[in-house]
């Protein structure tokens, strides 16, 4: 399935002004922006890619994202 959770374009984290990676602006709510969309529009992890630009992450990265999202509940 080509959903946001498994895509490298889903902006799960961002690099801050100090150069460190931190959670994205809406990830605490399970939402994140897509690199190929508007920066102000956030999508849930289950959202399916409709722009044909889905690039699958390695399975261990997908598992880490899913684990992080589960812990935040």
PDB file of N, CA, C and O in Angstrom:
ATOM      1  N   UNK A   1       0.833  -1.174   0.000  1.00  0.00           N
ATOM      2  CA  UNK A   1       0.000   0.000   0.000  1.00  0.00           C
ATOM      3  C   UNK A   1       0.884   1.246   0.000  1.00  0.00           C
ATOM      4  O   UNK A   1       1.856   1.322   0.752  1.00  0.00           O
ATOM      5  N   UNK A   2       0.554   2.194  -0.821  1.00  0.00           N
ATOM      6  CA  UNK A   2       1.333   3.433  -0.937  1.00  0.00           C
ATOM      7  C   UNK A   2       0.739   4.517  -0.044  1.00  0.00           C
ATOM      8  O   UNK A   2       0.101   5.452  -0.529  1.00  0.00           O
ATOM      9  N   UNK A   3       0.954   4.384   1.269  1.00  0.00           N
ATOM     10  CA  UNK A   3       0.440   5.403   2.181  1.00  0.00           C
ATOM     11  C   UNK A   3       1.582   6.264   2.703  1.00  0.00           C
ATOM     12  O   UNK A   3       2.754   5.939   2.516  1.00  0.00           O
ATOM     13  N   UNK A   4       1.232   7.351   3.352  1.00  0.00           N
ATOM     14  CA  UNK A   4       2.235   8.317   3.809  1.00  0.00           C
ATOM     15  C   UNK A   4       3.219   7.730   4.816  1.00  0.00           C
ATOM     16  O   UNK A   4       4.397   8.088   4.806  1.00  0.00           O
ATOM     17  N   UNK A   5       2.761   6.848   5.672  1.00  0.00           N
ATOM     18  CA  UNK A   5       3.641   6.264   6.684  1.00  0.00           C
ATOM     19  C   UNK A   5       4.870   5.622   6.055  1.00  0.00           C
ATOM     20  O   UNK A   5       5.958   5.680   6.629  1.00  0.00           O
ATOM     21  N   UNK A   6       4.715   5.019   4.898  1.00  0.00           N
ATOM     22  CA  UNK A   6       5.823   4.307   4.263  1.00  0.00           C
ATOM     23  C   UNK A   6       6.581   5.127   3.221  1.00  0.00           C
ATOM     24  O   UNK A   6       7.448   4.590   2.531  1.00  0.00           O
ATOM     25  N   UNK A   7       6.271   6.415   3.098  1.00  0.00           N
ATOM     26  CA  UNK A   7       6.886   7.250   2.058  1.00  0.00           C
ATOM     27  C   UNK A   7       7.963   8.176   2.625  1.00  0.00           C
ATOM     28  O   UNK A   7       7.793   8.757   3.697  1.00  0.00           O
ATOM     29  N   UNK A   8       9.059   8.303   1.904  1.00  0.00           N
ATOM     30  CA  UNK A   8      10.137   9.177   2.363  1.00  0.00           C
ATOM     31  C   UNK A   8       9.790  10.661   2.213  1.00  0.00           C
ATOM     32  O   UNK A   8      10.457  11.505   2.811  1.00  0.00           O
ATOM     33  N   UNK A   9       8.771  10.993   1.436  1.00  0.00           N
ATOM     34  CA  UNK A   9       8.381  12.389   1.242  1.00  0.00           C
ATOM     35  C   UNK A   9       7.505  12.933   2.362  1.00  0.00           C
ATOM     36  O   UNK A   9       7.319  14.145   2.467  1.00  0.00           O
ATOM     37  N   UNK A  10       6.960  12.046   3.206  1.00  0.00           N
ATOM     38  CA  UNK A  10       6.130  12.476   4.330  1.00  0.00           C
ATOM     39  C   UNK A  10       7.049  13.095   5.360  1.00  0.00           C
ATOM     40  O   UNK A  10       7.928  12.404   5.877  1.00  0.00           O
ATOM     41  N   UNK A  11       6.886  14.351   5.676  1.00  0.00           N
ATOM     42  CA  UNK A  11       7.799  15.117   6.528  1.00  0.00           C
ATOM     43  C   UNK A  11       7.593  14.817   8.010  1.00  0.00           C
ATOM     44  O   UNK A  11       7.132  15.665   8.774  1.00  0.00           O
ATOM     45  N   UNK A  12       7.944  13.594   8.396  1.00  0.00           N
ATOM     46  CA  UNK A  12       7.797  13.128   9.775  1.00  0.00           C
ATOM     47  C   UNK A  12       8.630  13.974  10.730  1.00  0.00           C
ATOM     48  O   UNK A  12       8.191  14.265  11.842  1.00  0.00           O
ATOM     49  N   UNK A  13       9.807  14.363  10.311  1.00  0.00           N
ATOM     50  CA  UNK A  13      10.670  15.203  11.144  1.00  0.00           C
ATOM     51  C   UNK A  13      11.277  16.297  10.279  1.00  0.00           C
ATOM     52  O   UNK A  13      11.303  16.206   9.052  1.00  0.00           O
ATOM     53  N   UNK A  14      11.764  17.329  10.948  1.00  0.00           N
ATOM     54  CA  UNK A  14      12.383  18.456  10.258  1.00  0.00           C
ATOM     55  C   UNK A  14      13.719  18.762  10.924  1.00  0.00           C
ATOM     56  O   UNK A  14      13.968  18.345  12.055  1.00  0.00           O
ATOM     57  N   UNK A  15      14.567  19.484  10.221  1.00  0.00           N
ATOM     58  CA  UNK A  15      15.843  19.910  10.785  1.00  0.00           C
ATOM     59  C   UNK A  15      15.678  21.351  11.251  1.00  0.00           C
ATOM     60  O   UNK A  15      15.360  22.236  10.457  1.00  0.00           O
ATOM     61  N   UNK A  16      15.894  21.579  12.535  1.00  0.00           N
ATOM     62  CA  UNK A  16      15.719  22.895  13.135  1.00  0.00           C
ATOM     63  C   UNK A  16      16.864  23.838  12.806  1.00  0.00           C
ATOM     64  O   UNK A  16      17.831  23.452  12.149  1.00  0.00           O
ATOM     65  N   UNK A  17      16.748  25.067  13.263  1.00  0.00           N
ATOM     66  CA  UNK A  17      17.776  26.086  13.029  1.00  0.00           C
ATOM     67  C   UNK A  17      19.115  25.711  13.634  1.00  0.00           C
ATOM     68  O   UNK A  17      20.162  26.158  13.166  1.00  0.00           O
ATOM     69  N   UNK A  18      19.083  24.878  14.688  1.00  0.00           N
ATOM     70  CA  UNK A  18      20.318  24.450  15.336  1.00  0.00           C
ATOM     71  C   UNK A  18      20.963  23.259  14.633  1.00  0.00           C
ATOM     72  O   UNK A  18      22.023  22.795  15.054  1.00  0.00           O
ATOM     73  N   UNK A  19      20.332  22.755  13.560  1.00  0.00           N
ATOM     74  CA  UNK A  19      20.883  21.642  12.797  1.00  0.00           C
ATOM     75  C   UNK A  19      20.469  20.274  13.299  1.00  0.00           C
ATOM     76  O   UNK A  19      20.865  19.264  12.719  1.00  0.00           O
ATOM     77  N   UNK A  20      19.680  20.215  14.368  1.00  0.00           N
ATOM     78  CA  UNK A  20      19.227  18.935  14.918  1.00  0.00           C
ATOM     79  C   UNK A  20      17.864  18.559  14.352  1.00  0.00           C
ATOM     80  O   UNK A  20      17.028  19.423  14.087  1.00  0.00           O
ATOM     81  N   UNK A  21      17.655  17.274  14.171  1.00  0.00           N
ATOM     82  CA  UNK A  21      16.376  16.768  13.684  1.00  0.00           C
ATOM     83  C   UNK A  21      15.408  16.704  14.856  1.00  0.00           C
ATOM     84  O   UNK A  21      15.763  16.276  15.954  1.00  0.00           O
ATOM     85  N   UNK A  22      14.162  17.145  14.597  1.00  0.00           N
ATOM     86  CA  UNK A  22      13.121  17.114  15.615  1.00  0.00           C
ATOM     87  C   UNK A  22      11.788  16.763  14.949  1.00  0.00           C
ATOM     88  O   UNK A  22      11.667  16.869  13.728  1.00  0.00           O
ATOM     89  N   UNK A  23      10.791  16.349  15.729  1.00  0.00           N
ATOM     90  CA  UNK A  23       9.485  16.011  15.135  1.00  0.00           C
ATOM     91  C   UNK A  23       8.909  17.197  14.372  1.00  0.00           C
ATOM     92  O   UNK A  23       9.148  18.353  14.722  1.00  0.00           O
ATOM     93  N   UNK A  24       8.155  16.899  13.335  1.00  0.00           N
ATOM     94  CA  UNK A  24       7.526  17.932  12.519  1.00  0.00           C
ATOM     95  C   UNK A  24       6.450  18.702  13.277  1.00  0.00           C
ATOM     96  O   UNK A  24       6.109  18.343  14.404  1.00  0.00           O
ATOM     97  N   UNK A  25       5.919  19.746  12.672  1.00  0.00           N
ATOM     98  CA  UNK A  25       5.018  20.674  13.343  1.00  0.00           C
ATOM     99  C   UNK A  25       3.670  20.080  13.721  1.00  0.00           C
ATOM    100  O   UNK A  25       3.040  20.590  14.648  1.00  0.00           O
ATOM    101  N   UNK A  26       3.191  19.034  13.061  1.00  0.00           N
ATOM    102  CA  UNK A  26       1.903  18.433  13.414  1.00  0.00           C
ATOM    103  C   UNK A  26       1.989  16.939  13.697  1.00  0.00           C
ATOM    104  O   UNK A  26       0.959  16.282  13.849  1.00  0.00           O
ATOM    105  N   UNK A  27       3.188  16.397  13.769  1.00  0.00           N
ATOM    106  CA  UNK A  27       3.321  14.958  13.954  1.00  0.00           C
ATOM    107  C   UNK A  27       2.765  14.504  15.300  1.00  0.00           C
ATOM    108  O   UNK A  27       2.371  13.346  15.435  1.00  0.00           O
ATOM    109  N   UNK A  28       2.721  15.375  16.285  1.00  0.00           N
ATOM    110  CA  UNK A  28       2.130  15.026  17.580  1.00  0.00           C
ATOM    111  C   UNK A  28       0.660  14.638  17.432  1.00  0.00           C
ATOM    112  O   UNK A  28       0.109  13.937  18.281  1.00  0.00           O
ATOM    113  N   UNK A  29       0.031  15.095  16.353  1.00  0.00           N
ATOM    114  CA  UNK A  29      -1.357  14.756  16.059  1.00  0.00           C
ATOM    115  C   UNK A  29      -1.463  13.676  14.988  1.00  0.00           C
ATOM    116  O   UNK A  29      -2.560  13.367  14.523  1.00  0.00           O
ATOM    117  N   UNK A  30      -0.331  13.102  14.596  1.00  0.00           N
ATOM    118  CA  UNK A  30      -0.325  12.053  13.581  1.00  0.00           C
ATOM    119  C   UNK A  30      -0.380  12.566  12.165  1.00  0.00           C
ATOM    120  O   UNK A  30      -0.700  11.810  11.247  1.00  0.00           O
ATOM    121  N   UNK A  31      -0.076  13.837  11.965  1.00  0.00           N
ATOM    122  CA  UNK A  31      -0.141  14.459  10.645  1.00  0.00           C
ATOM    123  C   UNK A  31       1.225  14.997  10.253  1.00  0.00           C
ATOM    124  O   UNK A  31       2.024  15.358  11.116  1.00  0.00           O
ATOM    125  N   UNK A  32       1.495  15.052   8.956  1.00  0.00           N
ATOM    126  CA  UNK A  32       2.736  15.631   8.452  1.00  0.00           C
ATOM    127  C   UNK A  32       2.530  16.086   7.012  1.00  0.00           C
ATOM    128  O   UNK A  32       1.650  15.591   6.309  1.00  0.00           O
ATOM    129  N   UNK A  33       3.345  17.024   6.592  1.00  0.00           N
ATOM    130  CA  UNK A  33       3.276  17.543   5.224  1.00  0.00           C
ATOM    131  C   UNK A  33       3.997  16.607   4.259  1.00  0.00           C
ATOM    132  O   UNK A  33       4.819  15.789   4.671  1.00  0.00           O
ATOM    133  N   UNK A  34       3.683  16.735   2.978  1.00  0.00           N
ATOM    134  CA  UNK A  34       4.352  15.980   1.914  1.00  0.00           C
ATOM    135  C   UNK A  34       5.313  16.924   1.188  1.00  0.00           C
ATOM    136  O   UNK A  34       4.985  18.086   0.950  1.00  0.00           O
ATOM    137  N   UNK A  35       6.482  16.430   0.843  1.00  0.00           N
ATOM    138  CA  UNK A  35       7.446  17.253   0.090  1.00  0.00           C
ATOM    139  C   UNK A  35       6.872  17.738  -1.230  1.00  0.00           C
ATOM    140  O   UNK A  35       7.291  18.776  -1.743  1.00  0.00           O
ATOM    141  N   UNK A  36       5.917  16.999  -1.786  1.00  0.00           N
ATOM    142  CA  UNK A  36       5.379  17.332  -3.100  1.00  0.00           C
ATOM    143  C   UNK A  36       4.053  18.090  -3.032  1.00  0.00           C
ATOM    144  O   UNK A  36       3.414  18.323  -4.058  1.00  0.00           O
ATOM    145  N   UNK A  37       3.643  18.472  -1.825  1.00  0.00           N
ATOM    146  CA  UNK A  37       2.393  19.209  -1.665  1.00  0.00           C
ATOM    147  C   UNK A  37       2.647  20.575  -1.069  1.00  0.00           C
ATOM    148  O   UNK A  37       3.790  21.017  -0.947  1.00  0.00           O
ATOM    149  N   UNK A  38       1.568  21.236  -0.702  1.00  0.00           N
ATOM    150  CA  UNK A  38       1.686  22.534  -0.041  1.00  0.00           C
ATOM    151  C   UNK A  38       2.231  22.322   1.363  1.00  0.00           C
ATOM    152  O   UNK A  38       1.840  21.366   2.034  1.00  0.00           O
ATOM    153  N   UNK A  39       3.115  23.183   1.818  1.00  0.00           N
ATOM    154  CA  UNK A  39       3.741  23.010   3.128  1.00  0.00           C
ATOM    155  C   UNK A  39       2.758  23.183   4.271  1.00  0.00           C
ATOM    156  O   UNK A  39       3.020  22.714   5.378  1.00  0.00           O
ATOM    157  N   UNK A  40       1.634  23.844   4.032  1.00  0.00           N
ATOM    158  CA  UNK A  40       0.645  24.067   5.081  1.00  0.00           C
ATOM    159  C   UNK A  40      -0.393  22.950   5.153  1.00  0.00           C
ATOM    160  O   UNK A  40      -1.224  22.955   6.061  1.00  0.00           O
ATOM    161  N   UNK A  41      -0.371  22.001   4.231  1.00  0.00           N
ATOM    162  CA  UNK A  41      -1.344  20.913   4.222  1.00  0.00           C
ATOM    163  C   UNK A  41      -0.711  19.668   4.818  1.00  0.00           C
ATOM    164  O   UNK A  41       0.333  19.214   4.349  1.00  0.00           O
ATOM    165  N   UNK A  42      -1.334  19.114   5.848  1.00  0.00           N
ATOM    166  CA  UNK A  42      -0.804  17.930   6.515  1.00  0.00           C
ATOM    167  C   UNK A  42      -1.711  16.725   6.249  1.00  0.00           C
ATOM    168  O   UNK A  42      -2.930  16.854   6.143  1.00  0.00           O
ATOM    169  N   UNK A  43      -1.087  15.560   6.147  1.00  0.00           N
ATOM    170  CA  UNK A  43      -1.798  14.319   5.849  1.00  0.00           C
ATOM    171  C   UNK A  43      -1.578  13.303   6.960  1.00  0.00           C
ATOM    172  O   UNK A  43      -0.504  13.273   7.562  1.00  0.00           O
ATOM    173  N   UNK A  44      -2.581  12.467   7.245  1.00  0.00           N
ATOM    174  CA  UNK A  44      -2.388  11.404   8.231  1.00  0.00           C
ATOM    175  C   UNK A  44      -1.545  10.274   7.640  1.00  0.00           C
ATOM    176  O   UNK A  44      -1.390  10.180   6.423  1.00  0.00           O
ATOM    177  N   UNK A  45      -1.013   9.434   8.493  1.00  0.00           N
ATOM    178  CA  UNK A  45      -0.156   8.329   8.056  1.00  0.00           C
ATOM    179  C   UNK A  45      -0.872   7.387   7.100  1.00  0.00           C
ATOM    180  O   UNK A  45      -0.241   6.802   6.219  1.00  0.00           O
ATOM    181  N   UNK A  46      -2.172   7.235   7.261  1.00  0.00           N
ATOM    182  CA  UNK A  46      -2.937   6.277   6.432  1.00  0.00           C
ATOM    183  C   UNK A  46      -3.314   6.831   5.054  1.00  0.00           C
ATOM    184  O   UNK A  46      -3.839   6.096   4.218  1.00  0.00           O
ATOM    185  N   UNK A  47      -3.052   8.118   4.811  1.00  0.00           N
ATOM    186  CA  UNK A  47      -3.407   8.751   3.535  1.00  0.00           C
ATOM    187  C   UNK A  47      -2.688   8.058   2.378  1.00  0.00           C
ATOM    188  O   UNK A  47      -1.482   7.822   2.449  1.00  0.00           O
ATOM    189  N   UNK A  48      -3.417   7.735   1.327  1.00  0.00           N
ATOM    190  CA  UNK A  48      -2.810   7.080   0.160  1.00  0.00           C
ATOM    191  C   UNK A  48      -2.305   8.119  -0.831  1.00  0.00           C
ATOM    192  O   UNK A  48      -2.949   9.142  -1.063  1.00  0.00           O
ATOM    193  N   UNK A  49      -1.141   7.838  -1.409  1.00  0.00           N
ATOM    194  CA  UNK A  49      -0.513   8.738  -2.367  1.00  0.00           C
ATOM    195  C   UNK A  49      -1.291   8.721  -3.683  1.00  0.00           C
ATOM    196  O   UNK A  49      -1.535   7.661  -4.260  1.00  0.00           O
ATOM    197  N   UNK A  50      -1.669   9.893  -4.138  1.00  0.00           N
ATOM    198  CA  UNK A  50      -2.398  10.007  -5.404  1.00  0.00           C
ATOM    199  C   UNK A  50      -1.610  10.776  -6.454  1.00  0.00           C
ATOM    200  O   UNK A  50      -2.092  10.974  -7.569  1.00  0.00           O
ATOM    201  N   UNK A  51      -0.397  11.214  -6.106  1.00  0.00           N
ATOM    202  CA  UNK A  51       0.377  11.990  -7.077  1.00  0.00           C
ATOM    203  C   UNK A  51       1.401  11.144  -7.825  1.00  0.00           C
ATOM    204  O   UNK A  51       2.117  11.661  -8.683  1.00  0.00           O
ATOM    205  N   UNK A  52       1.481   9.854  -7.514  1.00  0.00           N
ATOM    206  CA  UNK A  52       2.381   8.951  -8.231  1.00  0.00           C
ATOM    207  C   UNK A  52       3.854   9.124  -7.887  1.00  0.00           C
ATOM    208  O   UNK A  52       4.712   8.633  -8.621  1.00  0.00           O
ATOM    209  N   UNK A  53       4.168   9.806  -6.797  1.00  0.00           N
ATOM    210  CA  UNK A  53       5.565  10.054  -6.450  1.00  0.00           C
ATOM    211  C   UNK A  53       5.972   9.363  -5.149  1.00  0.00           C
ATOM    212  O   UNK A  53       6.938   9.768  -4.504  1.00  0.00           O
ATOM    213  N   UNK A  54       5.243   8.334  -4.772  1.00  0.00           N
ATOM    214  CA  UNK A  54       5.541   7.591  -3.543  1.00  0.00           C
ATOM    215  C   UNK A  54       6.889   6.888  -3.664  1.00  0.00           C
ATOM    216  O   UNK A  54       7.133   6.168  -4.633  1.00  0.00           O
ATOM    217  N   UNK A  55       7.762   7.097  -2.683  1.00  0.00           N
ATOM    218  CA  UNK A  55       9.061   6.408  -2.618  1.00  0.00           C
ATOM    219  C   UNK A  55       9.121   5.688  -1.282  1.00  0.00           C
ATOM    220  O   UNK A  55       9.201   6.320  -0.228  1.00  0.00           O
ATOM    221  N   UNK A  56       9.084   4.375  -1.330  1.00  0.00           N
ATOM    222  CA  UNK A  56       9.008   3.566  -0.117  1.00  0.00           C
ATOM    223  C   UNK A  56      10.299   3.623   0.697  1.00  0.00           C
ATOM    224  O   UNK A  56      11.402   3.537   0.156  1.00  0.00           O
ATOM    225  N   UNK A  57      10.132   3.770   2.002  1.00  0.00           N
ATOM    226  CA  UNK A  57      11.249   3.737   2.951  1.00  0.00           C
ATOM    227  C   UNK A  57      11.646   2.292   3.224  1.00  0.00           C
ATOM    228  O   UNK A  57      10.859   1.384   2.958  1.00  0.00           O
ATOM    229  N   UNK A  58      12.843   2.056   3.747  1.00  0.00           N
ATOM    230  CA  UNK A  58      13.209   0.722   4.203  1.00  0.00           C
ATOM    231  C   UNK A  58      12.261   0.284   5.333  1.00  0.00           C
ATOM    232  O   UNK A  58      11.768   1.123   6.087  1.00  0.00           O
ATOM    233  N   UNK A  59      12.010  -1.005   5.446  1.00  0.00           N
ATOM    234  CA  UNK A  59      11.057  -1.536   6.415  1.00  0.00           C
ATOM    235  C   UNK A  59      11.385  -1.132   7.855  1.00  0.00           C
ATOM    236  O   UNK A  59      10.472  -0.877   8.641  1.00  0.00           O
ATOM    237  N   UNK A  60      12.670  -1.068   8.214  1.00  0.00           N
ATOM    238  CA  UNK A  60      13.010  -0.696   9.595  1.00  0.00           C
ATOM    239  C   UNK A  60      12.631   0.761   9.891  1.00  0.00           C
ATOM    240  O   UNK A  60      12.252   1.070  11.021  1.00  0.00           O
ATOM    241  N   UNK A  61      12.723   1.655   8.912  1.00  0.00           N
ATOM    242  CA  UNK A  61      12.314   3.045   9.107  1.00  0.00           C
ATOM    243  C   UNK A  61      10.799   3.158   9.245  1.00  0.00           C
ATOM    244  O   UNK A  61      10.304   3.953  10.044  1.00  0.00           O
ATOM    245  N   UNK A  62      10.072   2.374   8.477  1.00  0.00           N
ATOM    246  CA  UNK A  62       8.615   2.367   8.577  1.00  0.00           C
ATOM    247  C   UNK A  62       8.202   1.882   9.962  1.00  0.00           C
ATOM    248  O   UNK A  62       7.303   2.450  10.583  1.00  0.00           O
ATOM    249  N   UNK A  63       8.858   0.838  10.440  1.00  0.00           N
ATOM    250  CA  UNK A  63       8.555   0.288  11.770  1.00  0.00           C
ATOM    251  C   UNK A  63       8.847   1.317  12.866  1.00  0.00           C
ATOM    252  O   UNK A  63       8.080   1.432  13.822  1.00  0.00           O
ATOM    253  N   UNK A  64       9.943   2.064  12.737  1.00  0.00           N
ATOM    254  CA  UNK A  64      10.276   3.090  13.736  1.00  0.00           C
ATOM    255  C   UNK A  64       9.234   4.198  13.750  1.00  0.00           C
ATOM    256  O   UNK A  64       8.854   4.677  14.819  1.00  0.00           O
ATOM    257  N   UNK A  65       8.770   4.609  12.576  1.00  0.00           N
ATOM    258  CA  UNK A  65       7.721   5.630  12.503  1.00  0.00           C
ATOM    259  C   UNK A  65       6.444   5.126  13.177  1.00  0.00           C
ATOM    260  O   UNK A  65       5.844   5.831  13.988  1.00  0.00           O
ATOM    261  N   UNK A  66       6.039   3.916  12.841  1.00  0.00           N
ATOM    262  CA  UNK A  66       4.816   3.345  13.409  1.00  0.00           C
ATOM    263  C   UNK A  66       4.931   3.232  14.928  1.00  0.00           C
ATOM    264  O   UNK A  66       3.973   3.513  15.647  1.00  0.00           O
ATOM    265  N   UNK A  67       6.093   2.823  15.412  1.00  0.00           N
ATOM    266  CA  UNK A  67       6.313   2.699  16.851  1.00  0.00           C
ATOM    267  C   UNK A  67       6.218   4.063  17.525  1.00  0.00           C
ATOM    268  O   UNK A  67       5.602   4.182  18.584  1.00  0.00           O
ATOM    269  N   UNK A  68       6.812   5.081  16.937  1.00  0.00           N
ATOM    270  CA  UNK A  68       6.771   6.430  17.510  1.00  0.00           C
ATOM    271  C   UNK A  68       5.339   6.932  17.562  1.00  0.00           C
ATOM    272  O   UNK A  68       4.914   7.498  18.570  1.00  0.00           O
ATOM    273  N   UNK A  69       4.591   6.730  16.484  1.00  0.00           N
ATOM    274  CA  UNK A  69       3.196   7.179  16.449  1.00  0.00           C
ATOM    275  C   UNK A  69       2.360   6.447  17.496  1.00  0.00           C
ATOM    276  O   UNK A  69       1.476   7.043  18.112  1.00  0.00           O
ATOM    277  N   UNK A  70       2.631   5.182  17.697  1.00  0.00           N
ATOM    278  CA  UNK A  70       1.893   4.403  18.696  1.00  0.00           C
ATOM    279  C   UNK A  70       2.208   4.902  20.110  1.00  0.00           C
ATOM    280  O   UNK A  70       1.314   4.967  20.953  1.00  0.00           O
ATOM    281  N   UNK A  71       3.456   5.251  20.371  1.00  0.00           N
ATOM    282  CA  UNK A  71       3.848   5.736  21.706  1.00  0.00           C
ATOM    283  C   UNK A  71       3.205   7.070  22.051  1.00  0.00           C
ATOM    284  O   UNK A  71       2.931   7.327  23.223  1.00  0.00           O
ATOM    285  N   UNK A  72       2.960   7.908  21.086  1.00  0.00           N
ATOM    286  CA  UNK A  72       2.421   9.244  21.354  1.00  0.00           C
ATOM    287  C   UNK A  72       0.957   9.207  21.774  1.00  0.00           C
ATOM    288  O   UNK A  72       0.447  10.208  22.277  1.00  0.00           O
ATOM    289  N   UNK A  73       0.273   8.096  21.586  1.00  0.00           N
ATOM    290  CA  UNK A  73      -1.171   7.995  21.930  1.00  0.00           C
ATOM    291  C   UNK A  73      -1.382   7.973  23.423  1.00  0.00           C
ATOM    292  O   UNK A  73      -2.521   7.891  23.885  1.00  0.00           O
TER     293      UNK A  73
END
